[in-house]
Amino acid sequence: MNDSIVTVQDAVTAFADWIEPTAAELDAVEAEMPVILADIDLLDAHIATLDRTPTELDARRIRRARRRALAARVALLNHTAGASLPGGAA
């Protein structure tokens, strides 16, 4: 029983205010930011049509947002794959 208390305490203190994100964690967030922003645009496009029938303009906006989100994901994957290969070759 004592082990579970220590585990919970470690999990809680891992997110204490005095622990700042590392440079690597900040770099990872920055690298993923285009994907996050593209996903937000896609959600905004979908949210705009929740209470009404989507128009052709809405459908185009959703398609464009979906393409941007997919392109951002592909760019992130290509960037990550290139960085993880030996010598940085893509």
N, C-alpha and C positions, 0 to 999 in steps of 0.2 A: 504494500500500500504506500509506503514511503517513496518508492521509486516513481510512482505516478505523480506525486506531488512535486517532486523535483522536475519532472518532465514538463508539467504544466507551468511551473515557475520559470523554467528556461524559455518556454514558448512566449510567455507574457513579457519577460524582461528583454527578449530579443527585439521587441518593438517599442522599447522605452524611448522617451523623447530625446535623451542624450546620445542615442546611437544614430549617427548620420549615415546616409547611403554612401557606399564606396564610389570611387571614381569609375570603376568598371560597371557598377549598377547604373550610375547616371549616364554613362556612354550607351548602355543597352537601351535605356529608355529613350535617349535621343535618337538612336538608330531606328527604333520602332515608331517614332512620332509620326512619320508620314502615313504609316498604316493606321494608326489611331485616328488621325485627322480624317483620312479617307473613310474610315468606318463611321465616324461621326456624321460626315456628309451624307453617307448612305442612309443612316438612321433618320437624319433630318428629312430626307426625301420621302422615306416611308411614313414617318410621323405626319407629314403634311397631308397625306391622303387617308388617314385613319377615319376621319369623320365625313368623308365624301367619296363619291365615285371618282377614281383617277381620270384625269383628262389625258389627251395625247401628250401635252406638254409635261404633265407629271410623269408619264411613262418614260419619256425621253430623259427627264432629269434622273429618274431611278436607274435607267440603263447606263447613263454617263457616270453616275456615282458608283455603280457596281463595277464598271470597267476600271475606274480610278482606284477603287479598293483592291481589285485583283492585280492591277499593275503595281501598286505599292507593295503588295505581298510578294510578287515575283521579284521586284527590285530588292527587297529585303533578303529574300532567299538567295538570290544571286550574290549579293554582297556578303552574306554570311558564309555561303559555300566557298567563295573566293578567298575569304579570310581564313578559312579552316584548312584549306589545302596546303600541303608543304610548299614553302617558298612563296606563298601568296598567289600562285597562278590560278587562274579561273578556268 
